Amino acid sequence: MGMIAERYGAVRRAVADAADAAGRDPEGIRVVAVTKHVGVAEVQQAIAAGCDDFGENRVQEFLGKYGLFPDVRWHFIGTLQSNKVKDVVGRASLIHSVDSLPLLERIDRVAQARGVVQPVLLQVNVSGEATKHGMEPDRVEECVRTSADMPGVDVRGLMTIAPLARPADVRWVFRGLAELFASLRAMRFNGIELTELSMGMTNDYRVAIEEGATIVRLGTAIFGR
């Protein structure tokens, strides 16, 4: 067994342990292997180990790897510029990083023109850091409500990135997103089913799972440094 397969197996066990500790079903948590700075051979090894969800931060890398490995699910998780939307819509199984209403509207227009419905997550800047992308929490409801009139997008849930710190010190970020998610679900928007919480990376994914993450985005934990 290679190192990537060993790491992926260890990640799956850690996910299961964190889910058990929170009284959750591990099957309800998806691991997205982040392939930033990762080569083709490493992606092949991760696929062989059983991983079928991969995430890319950069559009050019996303397109290249999507073209080489079209039979796995590719997530776009990085900052998405409006002029690059056309490269991602219809290819990404899920866009995690919709950080504004204008970007959502652009995705909707491109998706409608292509006759597809693009699943997306709304990125929320829970921590309020100036260096983080994402909409302010009090803007999210308007964005979800407006999306009900956008036939080209399917808002599936929320995403956030926590500050780099000890996991215990960023628990409040994940809890804040989970509380926002729960309040939005309770509003029962017409035609919108919120099911996904994308939060947690290599440093803090166990805490994110304890707070309700349904998707964790892991690079170093699977591919090494």
Contacts in CASP RR format, 6 or more apart in sequence:
PFRMAT RR
TARGET T0000
AUTHOR 0000-0000-0000
METHOD contacts of the structure
MODEL  1
MGMIAERYGAVRRAVADAADAAGRDPEGIRVVAVTKHVGVAEVQQAIAAG
CDDFGENRVQEFLGKYGLFPDVRWHFIGTLQSNKVKDVVGRASLIHSVDS
LPLLERIDRVAQARGVVQPVLLQVNVSGEATKHGMEPDRVEECVRTSADM
PGVDVRGLMTIAPLARPADVRWVFRGLAELFASLRAMRFNGIELTELSMG
MTNDYRVAIEEGATIVRLGTAIFGR
2 45 0 8 1.000
3 224 0 8 1.000
4 42 0 8 1.000
4 45 0 8 1.000
4 46 0 8 1.000
4 49 0 8 1.000
4 222 0 8 1.000
4 223 0 8 1.000
5 45 0 8 1.000
5 48 0 8 1.000
5 49 0 8 1.000
7 221 0 8 1.000
7 222 0 8 1.000
7 223 0 8 1.000
7 224 0 8 1.000
8 31 0 8 1.000
8 33 0 8 1.000
8 46 0 8 1.000
8 49 0 8 1.000
8 50 0 8 1.000
8 51 0 8 1.000
8 222 0 8 1.000
9 49 0 8 1.000
10 221 0 8 1.000
11 31 0 8 1.000
11 218 0 8 1.000
11 221 0 8 1.000
11 222 0 8 1.000
12 31 0 8 1.000
14 205 0 8 1.000
14 206 0 8 1.000
15 26 0 8 1.000
15 29 0 8 1.000
15 31 0 8 1.000
15 205 0 8 1.000
15 209 0 8 1.000
15 216 0 8 1.000
16 26 0 8 1.000
17 206 0 8 1.000
18 205 0 8 1.000
18 206 0 8 1.000
18 209 0 8 1.000
18 210 0 8 1.000
19 25 0 8 1.000
19 26 0 8 1.000
19 28 0 8 1.000
19 29 0 8 1.000
19 209 0 8 1.000
20 26 0 8 1.000
21 210 0 8 1.000
22 209 0 8 1.000
22 210 0 8 1.000
22 212 0 8 1.000
24 209 0 8 1.000
24 212 0 8 1.000
28 214 0 8 1.000
29 209 0 8 1.000
29 213 0 8 1.000
29 214 0 8 1.000
29 215 0 8 1.000
29 216 0 8 1.000
30 53 0 8 1.000
30 214 0 8 1.000
30 215 0 8 1.000
30 216 0 8 1.000
31 51 0 8 1.000
31 53 0 8 1.000
31 215 0 8 1.000
31 216 0 8 1.000
31 218 0 8 1.000
31 222 0 8 1.000
32 53 0 8 1.000
32 54 0 8 1.000
32 55 0 8 1.000
32 75 0 8 1.000
32 77 0 8 1.000
32 198 0 8 1.000
32 215 0 8 1.000
32 216 0 8 1.000
32 217 0 8 1.000
32 218 0 8 1.000
33 46 0 8 1.000
33 51 0 8 1.000
33 53 0 8 1.000
33 54 0 8 1.000
33 55 0 8 1.000
33 218 0 8 1.000
33 219 0 8 1.000
33 222 0 8 1.000
33 223 0 8 1.000
34 54 0 8 1.000
34 55 0 8 1.000
34 56 0 8 1.000
34 57 0 8 1.000
34 77 0 8 1.000
34 201 0 8 1.000
34 217 0 8 1.000
34 218 0 8 1.000
34 219 0 8 1.000
34 222 0 8 1.000
34 223 0 8 1.000
35 42 0 8 1.000
35 43 0 8 1.000
35 54 0 8 1.000
35 55 0 8 1.000
35 56 0 8 1.000
35 61 0 8 1.000
35 65 0 8 1.000
35 219 0 8 1.000
35 223 0 8 1.000
36 56 0 8 1.000
36 57 0 8 1.000
36 58 0 8 1.000
36 61 0 8 1.000
36 219 0 8 1.000
38 219 0 8 1.000
38 223 0 8 1.000
40 65 0 8 1.000
40 68 0 8 1.000
42 223 0 8 1.000
43 54 0 8 1.000
43 65 0 8 1.000
43 68 0 8 1.000
43 69 0 8 1.000
46 54 0 8 1.000
46 222 0 8 1.000
46 223 0 8 1.000
47 69 0 8 1.000
47 72 0 8 1.000
51 72 0 8 1.000
51 222 0 8 1.000
52 72 0 8 1.000
52 73 0 8 1.000
53 72 0 8 1.000
53 73 0 8 1.000
53 75 0 8 1.000
53 93 0 8 1.000
54 65 0 8 1.000
54 69 0 8 1.000
54 72 0 8 1.000
54 73 0 8 1.000
54 74 0 8 1.000
54 75 0 8 1.000
55 62 0 8 1.000
55 74 0 8 1.000
55 75 0 8 1.000
55 76 0 8 1.000
55 77 0 8 1.000
55 217 0 8 1.000
56 62 0 8 1.000
56 65 0 8 1.000
56 66 0 8 1.000
56 74 0 8 1.000
56 75 0 8 1.000
56 76 0 8 1.000
56 77 0 8 1.000
56 78 0 8 1.000
57 77 0 8 1.000
57 78 0 8 1.000
57 79 0 8 1.000
58 78 0 8 1.000
59 76 0 8 1.000
59 80 0 8 1.000
59 81 0 8 1.000
59 84 0 8 1.000
59 87 0 8 1.000
59 88 0 8 1.000
62 74 0 8 1.000
62 76 0 8 1.000
62 87 0 8 1.000
62 88 0 8 1.000
62 91 0 8 1.000
62 92 0 8 1.000
63 87 0 8 1.000
63 91 0 8 1.000
65 74 0 8 1.000
66 74 0 8 1.000
66 91 0 8 1.000
73 93 0 8 1.000
73 94 0 8 1.000
74 91 0 8 1.000
74 92 0 8 1.000
74 93 0 8 1.000
75 92 0 8 1.000
75 93 0 8 1.000
75 94 0 8 1.000
75 95 0 8 1.000
75 96 0 8 1.000
75 217 0 8 1.000
76 88 0 8 1.000
76 92 0 8 1.000
76 94 0 8 1.000
76 95 0 8 1.000
76 96 0 8 1.000
76 97 0 8 1.000
77 96 0 8 1.000
77 97 0 8 1.000
77 159 0 8 1.000
77 198 0 8 1.000
77 217 0 8 1.000
78 96 0 8 1.000
78 97 0 8 1.000
79 97 0 8 1.000
79 99 0 8 1.000
79 133 0 8 1.000
80 88 0 8 1.000
80 95 0 8 1.000
80 97 0 8 1.000
80 98 0 8 1.000
80 103 0 8 1.000
82 102 0 8 1.000
82 103 0 8 1.000
82 106 0 8 1.000
85 103 0 8 1.000
85 106 0 8 1.000
85 107 0 8 1.000
85 110 0 8 1.000
86 110 0 8 1.000
88 95 0 8 1.000
89 95 0 8 1.000
89 107 0 8 1.000
89 110 0 8 1.000
89 111 0 8 1.000
89 114 0 8 1.000
89 116 0 8 1.000
89 118 0 8 1.000
90 111 0 8 1.000
90 114 0 8 1.000
90 116 0 8 1.000
90 118 0 8 1.000
92 118 0 8 1.000
93 119 0 8 1.000
94 119 0 8 1.000
94 120 0 8 1.000
94 121 0 8 1.000
94 156 0 8 1.000
94 196 0 8 1.000
95 107 0 8 1.000
95 118 0 8 1.000
95 119 0 8 1.000
95 120 0 8 1.000
95 121 0 8 1.000
96 120 0 8 1.000
96 121 0 8 1.000
96 123 0 8 1.000
96 159 0 8 1.000
96 198 0 8 1.000
96 215 0 8 1.000
96 217 0 8 1.000
97 121 0 8 1.000
97 123 0 8 1.000
97 133 0 8 1.000
97 134 0 8 1.000
97 159 0 8 1.000
98 104 0 8 1.000
98 107 0 8 1.000
98 120 0 8 1.000
98 121 0 8 1.000
98 122 0 8 1.000
98 123 0 8 1.000
99 122 0 8 1.000
99 123 0 8 1.000
99 125 0 8 1.000
99 133 0 8 1.000
99 134 0 8 1.000
99 135 0 8 1.000
100 134 0 8 1.000
100 135 0 8 1.000
101 135 0 8 1.000
101 139 0 8 1.000
101 142 0 8 1.000
101 143 0 8 1.000
101 146 0 8 1.000
104 120 0 8 1.000
104 122 0 8 1.000
104 143 0 8 1.000
104 146 0 8 1.000
104 147 0 8 1.000
104 150 0 8 1.000
104 153 0 8 1.000
104 155 0 8 1.000
105 150 0 8 1.000
107 118 0 8 1.000
107 120 0 8 1.000
107 152 0 8 1.000
107 153 0 8 1.000
108 118 0 8 1.000
108 147 0 8 1.000
108 150 0 8 1.000
108 151 0 8 1.000
108 152 0 8 1.000
108 153 0 8 1.000
110 118 0 8 1.000
111 117 0 8 1.000
111 118 0 8 1.000
111 152 0 8 1.000
111 153 0 8 1.000
112 151 0 8 1.000
112 152 0 8 1.000
115 152 0 8 1.000
116 152 0 8 1.000
117 151 0 8 1.000
117 152 0 8 1.000
117 153 0 8 1.000
117 154 0 8 1.000
118 152 0 8 1.000
118 153 0 8 1.000
118 154 0 8 1.000
119 153 0 8 1.000
119 154 0 8 1.000
119 156 0 8 1.000
120 153 0 8 1.000
120 154 0 8 1.000
120 155 0 8 1.000
120 156 0 8 1.000
121 155 0 8 1.000
121 156 0 8 1.000
121 157 0 8 1.000
121 158 0 8 1.000
121 159 0 8 1.000
121 196 0 8 1.000
121 198 0 8 1.000
122 135 0 8 1.000
122 140 0 8 1.000
122 143 0 8 1.000
122 144 0 8 1.000
122 155 0 8 1.000
122 157 0 8 1.000
122 158 0 8 1.000
122 159 0 8 1.000
123 133 0 8 1.000
123 134 0 8 1.000
123 135 0 8 1.000
123 158 0 8 1.000
123 159 0 8 1.000
123 160 0 8 1.000
123 161 0 8 1.000
124 134 0 8 1.000
124 135 0 8 1.000
124 136 0 8 1.000
124 137 0 8 1.000
124 140 0 8 1.000
124 158 0 8 1.000
124 159 0 8 1.000
124 160 0 8 1.000
124 177 0 8 1.000
124 180 0 8 1.000
125 132 0 8 1.000
125 133 0 8 1.000
125 134 0 8 1.000
125 135 0 8 1.000
125 136 0 8 1.000
125 137 0 8 1.000
125 160 0 8 1.000
126 137 0 8 1.000
126 160 0 8 1.000
126 162 0 8 1.000
126 173 0 8 1.000
126 176 0 8 1.000
126 177 0 8 1.000
126 180 0 8 1.000
127 160 0 8 1.000
127 162 0 8 1.000
127 163 0 8 1.000
127 170 0 8 1.000
127 173 0 8 1.000
128 136 0 8 1.000
129 163 0 8 1.000
132 161 0 8 1.000
132 163 0 8 1.000
133 161 0 8 1.000
134 160 0 8 1.000
135 143 0 8 1.000
137 176 0 8 1.000
137 180 0 8 1.000
140 158 0 8 1.000
140 180 0 8 1.000
140 184 0 8 1.000
141 184 0 8 1.000
141 187 0 8 1.000
143 155 0 8 1.000
144 155 0 8 1.000
144 184 0 8 1.000
144 189 0 8 1.000
144 192 0 8 1.000
144 194 0 8 1.000
145 189 0 8 1.000
147 153 0 8 1.000
147 155 0 8 1.000
147 192 0 8 1.000
148 189 0 8 1.000
148 190 0 8 1.000
148 191 0 8 1.000
148 192 0 8 1.000
155 192 0 8 1.000
155 194 0 8 1.000
156 193 0 8 1.000
156 194 0 8 1.000
156 195 0 8 1.000
156 196 0 8 1.000
157 181 0 8 1.000
157 194 0 8 1.000
157 195 0 8 1.000
157 196 0 8 1.000
157 197 0 8 1.000
157 198 0 8 1.000
158 177 0 8 1.000
158 180 0 8 1.000
158 181 0 8 1.000
158 184 0 8 1.000
158 194 0 8 1.000
158 196 0 8 1.000
158 197 0 8 1.000
158 198 0 8 1.000
158 199 0 8 1.000
159 197 0 8 1.000
159 198 0 8 1.000
159 199 0 8 1.000
159 215 0 8 1.000
160 173 0 8 1.000
160 174 0 8 1.000
160 177 0 8 1.000
160 198 0 8 1.000
160 199 0 8 1.000
161 199 0 8 1.000
161 201 0 8 1.000
162 170 0 8 1.000
162 173 0 8 1.000
162 174 0 8 1.000
162 199 0 8 1.000
162 200 0 8 1.000
162 201 0 8 1.000
162 204 0 8 1.000
162 208 0 8 1.000
163 169 0 8 1.000
163 170 0 8 1.000
163 173 0 8 1.000
164 203 0 8 1.000
167 203 0 8 1.000
167 204 0 8 1.000
167 206 0 8 1.000
167 207 0 8 1.000
168 207 0 8 1.000
170 204 0 8 1.000
170 207 0 8 1.000
171 207 0 8 1.000
171 210 0 8 1.000
171 211 0 8 1.000
173 199 0 8 1.000
174 199 0 8 1.000
174 200 0 8 1.000
174 204 0 8 1.000
174 207 0 8 1.000
174 208 0 8 1.000
174 211 0 8 1.000
174 212 0 8 1.000
174 213 0 8 1.000
175 211 0 8 1.000
177 197 0 8 1.000
177 199 0 8 1.000
177 211 0 8 1.000
178 197 0 8 1.000
178 211 0 8 1.000
178 212 0 8 1.000
181 194 0 8 1.000
181 197 0 8 1.000
184 194 0 8 1.000
185 194 0 8 1.000
195 214 0 8 1.000
196 214 0 8 1.000
196 215 0 8 1.000
197 212 0 8 1.000
197 213 0 8 1.000
197 214 0 8 1.000
197 215 0 8 1.000
198 213 0 8 1.000
198 214 0 8 1.000
198 215 0 8 1.000
198 216 0 8 1.000
198 217 0 8 1.000
199 208 0 8 1.000
199 211 0 8 1.000
199 212 0 8 1.000
199 213 0 8 1.000
199 215 0 8 1.000
199 216 0 8 1.000
200 207 0 8 1.000
200 208 0 8 1.000
200 209 0 8 1.000
200 213 0 8 1.000
200 216 0 8 1.000
200 217 0 8 1.000
201 216 0 8 1.000
201 217 0 8 1.000
201 218 0 8 1.000
201 219 0 8 1.000
202 218 0 8 1.000
202 219 0 8 1.000
202 220 0 8 1.000
202 221 0 8 1.000
205 213 0 8 1.000
205 216 0 8 1.000
205 218 0 8 1.000
205 221 0 8 1.000
208 216 0 8 1.000
209 216 0 8 1.000
END
